[in-house]
Amino acid sequence: MSTFWQRLLSGVVYIGLVIASILVHPIFFGVLFGLVTMLAVREFHHLVGSTRLTTIGSTLAGGFLFATMWCFCQVQTLDIMEFAYMQCAYAGFVALLLLAELWLKQADPIRNWGNVLISQMMIAFPFACMNPILDNSKYLLLALFITIWVNDTAAYCVGCLTAKRKNGNHKMFPRVSPKKSWEGLIGGFVFSLLTGYVLYLVGWMDSLPKALAFTLVIAIAGTFGDLMESLLKRTIGVKDSGKFMPGHGGVLDRFDSTLLAAPVVALLIILL
């Protein structure tokens, strides 16, 4: 099978699973994204060369954090104190992972501490933030993904078209992501705003200003999330974070924009 058809088939499966998990049932969403969270954390630790014990422990911690947030949002009988106890258990488990460095005798324990904390704060926590968004509105979470997909696709297409000009286009961060351009960024933002207008027309947003602000914030956060993951790969010296999706790379490659956009949207829900 050619690379094009691999990318197309795996992309269709990926989009279909994400949409189905959001629309079909919260249990489907919880199982799928709980697994995705653990795969993403595991992938990160493989990238940075963590020990087997650290990788397993951090992966389990990430899955536990997602599960506790899902339970708090979906299990009606769970009160705030029970949720607090679960978060204390999660924090205690992460603390044990950090304390384990006293006995592992690794050459760079502080680097290992950093890897554990990064995997939890920048990967597991953002995935867990999808749960309150889903609890607020499944269409809001779906709008988050749709905006990210539109922004990424439009930025790529506009960037490729403007790169064909005589003088090319203007690169954003060539050291981090050589193909990203300011022209592509603007194109992505424009189409994201158009997406906001469509979301308002179909009734997913109750006001046009809110819809436009929502999609613009997602586009901005998603772009920086993508750049952060690119910086990670550039520092390590790899093209893709993994080989989980044929033609698309790893789990982090597919959800990099979401890792910053999801916490921002969750925060907006809390504030507004």
Order of alpha helices (4+ residues) and beta strands (2+ residues): alpha-alpha-alpha-alpha-alpha-alpha-alpha-alpha-alpha-alpha-alpha-alpha-alpha
